Amino acid sequence: MKKVLVFLFVLGTLAACKKDNNNDPKPDQPAEPAAKVAGTYKLSSFHFINGANEVELEKLPVVESGKTVASGTVKLTKKSDGKVLMNVTLVIEGEGTIPVVEDLEVDVRESGKVFGLFADGERIGDADGGFIIFNVSGTSDTGDELLLAFNAKK
């Protein structure tokens, strides 16, 4: 009789133990901001002013007679957690590839639904992993107006 009671006690204990049948997949850990925005984007608009020099391309690429005469890219390369290197290039027929921004170190910080892009503590744009809005303005050492603004999408 004791053996039956011990058996029933052990059986009751095992039955009371909850089996961990959690087959639900664990939610993916969100990638850190630099990894989320890294990649190559195509410029969709571009505006540059340096004193009297101005380039305004409201819509990119520019296609004439079926041939692309102006286009550009933005490449964000992850450097470390929270940092990317930004390279912006224009390709203009007859001028070739023009580097606009080379190896600019940008801090990427989560800011609501988007990621803020910062250089030297100043917010220079926003990105969401599929789209970039960039806008920097100021004055040169000689007093000339400076502006670089563009939109780009993956």
C-alpha positions as CSV (number, residue, x, y, z in Angstrom):
1,M,0.0,0.0,0.0
2,K,2.9,2.3,0.8
3,K,4.3,1.7,-2.7
4,V,1.0,2.6,-4.3
5,L,0.8,5.8,-2.2
6,V,4.4,6.8,-3.1
7,F,3.7,6.0,-6.8
8,L,0.5,8.1,-6.7
9,F,2.4,11.0,-4.9
10,V,5.2,10.9,-7.5
11,L,2.6,10.7,-10.4
12,G,0.6,13.6,-8.9
13,T,3.8,15.7,-8.5
14,L,4.8,15.0,-12.1
15,A,1.4,15.8,-13.4
16,A,1.3,19.1,-11.5
17,C,4.6,20.2,-13.0
18,K,3.9,22.5,-15.9
19,K,5.6,21.5,-19.1
20,D,7.4,24.4,-20.8
21,N,5.8,24.1,-24.3
22,N,6.4,27.6,-25.3
23,N,6.8,27.1,-29.0
24,D,6.2,30.8,-29.7
25,P,9.4,32.2,-31.3
26,K,11.2,34.8,-29.3
27,P,10.9,38.2,-30.8
28,D,14.0,39.2,-32.6
29,Q,16.2,41.6,-30.7
30,P,16.1,44.9,-32.5
31,A,19.3,45.6,-34.4
32,E,21.2,48.6,-33.1
33,P,20.6,51.9,-35.0
34,A,23.7,51.9,-37.2
35,A,22.9,48.4,-38.5
36,K,19.3,49.4,-39.3
37,V,20.2,52.4,-41.4
38,A,23.4,51.0,-43.1
39,G,23.2,50.4,-46.8
40,T,23.2,52.1,-50.2
41,Y,20.5,54.6,-51.0
42,K,19.6,56.3,-54.4
43,L,19.3,60.0,-54.3
44,S,15.8,61.2,-55.2
45,S,16.5,64.9,-54.9
46,F,19.7,67.0,-54.3
47,H,20.3,70.7,-53.5
48,F,23.8,72.2,-53.0
49,I,24.8,75.8,-52.6
50,N,28.3,77.1,-52.0
51,G,28.2,80.9,-52.5
52,A,27.4,81.6,-56.1
53,N,27.7,77.9,-57.1
54,E,24.3,76.1,-56.9
55,V,23.2,72.7,-58.0
56,E,19.5,71.9,-57.7
57,L,18.2,68.6,-58.9
58,E,14.6,68.3,-57.8
59,K,14.1,64.8,-59.0
60,L,16.7,62.1,-59.5
61,P,17.7,60.3,-61.6
62,V,17.5,62.8,-64.5
63,V,16.8,61.0,-67.7
64,E,16.9,62.7,-71.2
65,S,16.1,60.8,-74.4
66,G,16.1,57.5,-72.5
67,K,19.6,58.1,-71.1
68,T,20.5,58.8,-67.4
69,V,22.4,62.1,-67.3
70,A,22.4,62.6,-63.5
71,S,22.1,60.3,-60.6
72,G,23.6,59.8,-57.2
73,T,24.0,57.5,-54.2
74,V,24.4,57.8,-50.4
75,K,26.2,54.9,-48.8
76,L,26.0,54.5,-45.0
77,T,28.6,51.9,-43.8
78,K,28.4,50.7,-40.2
79,K,31.5,51.7,-38.4
80,S,30.6,50.7,-34.9
81,D,27.5,50.5,-32.6
82,G,25.7,53.8,-33.2
83,K,28.1,55.1,-35.9
84,V,28.2,55.0,-39.7
85,L,30.4,56.5,-42.3
86,M,28.5,58.5,-44.9
87,N,29.6,58.9,-48.6
88,V,27.5,60.9,-51.0
89,T,28.3,60.8,-54.8
90,L,26.8,62.4,-57.8
91,V,27.2,60.9,-61.3
92,I,26.8,63.6,-64.0
93,E,27.2,62.9,-67.7
94,G,30.3,64.6,-68.9
95,E,31.6,65.3,-65.4
96,G,31.9,61.7,-64.1
97,T,31.6,60.7,-60.5
98,I,31.7,63.6,-58.1
99,P,32.3,62.9,-54.4
100,V,30.1,65.3,-52.4
101,V,30.7,63.9,-48.9
102,E,33.5,61.5,-48.1
103,D,33.8,59.4,-45.0
104,L,31.7,61.7,-42.7
105,E,31.3,60.0,-39.4
106,V,27.7,60.1,-38.3
107,D,26.1,59.2,-35.0
108,V,22.8,57.3,-35.4
109,R,20.4,57.7,-32.5
110,E,16.9,56.3,-32.1
111,S,14.4,59.2,-32.1
112,G,10.8,57.9,-32.0
113,K,10.0,56.0,-35.2
114,V,13.1,57.3,-37.1
115,F,16.8,57.5,-36.4
116,G,18.4,60.9,-36.0
117,L,21.7,61.4,-37.9
118,F,24.2,63.6,-36.0
119,A,27.6,65.1,-36.9
120,D,29.5,67.0,-34.3
121,G,26.5,67.0,-32.0
122,E,24.3,68.7,-34.6
123,R,21.3,66.9,-36.1
124,I,21.9,66.7,-39.9
125,G,19.1,64.4,-41.0
126,D,16.8,61.5,-40.3
127,A,16.7,57.9,-41.6
128,D,14.3,55.0,-41.1
129,G,16.2,52.3,-42.8
130,G,14.5,52.9,-46.2
131,F,14.6,56.6,-46.6
132,I,17.0,59.5,-45.7
133,I,16.2,63.2,-45.3
134,F,19.4,65.3,-45.0
135,N,19.6,69.0,-44.5
136,V,22.7,71.1,-43.4
137,S,23.1,74.8,-43.8
138,G,25.6,77.4,-42.6
139,T,28.1,80.0,-43.6
140,S,31.6,79.5,-44.9
141,D,34.7,81.2,-43.5
142,T,34.4,83.8,-46.3
143,G,30.7,84.5,-45.4
144,D,29.3,82.5,-48.3
145,E,26.0,80.6,-47.8
146,L,26.4,76.8,-47.6
147,L,23.6,74.3,-48.0
148,L,23.5,70.6,-48.7
149,A,20.1,69.0,-48.7
150,F,18.9,65.7,-50.2
151,N,16.4,62.9,-50.0
152,A,17.4,59.3,-50.8
153,K,15.7,55.9,-50.7
154,K,16.9,52.3,-50.7
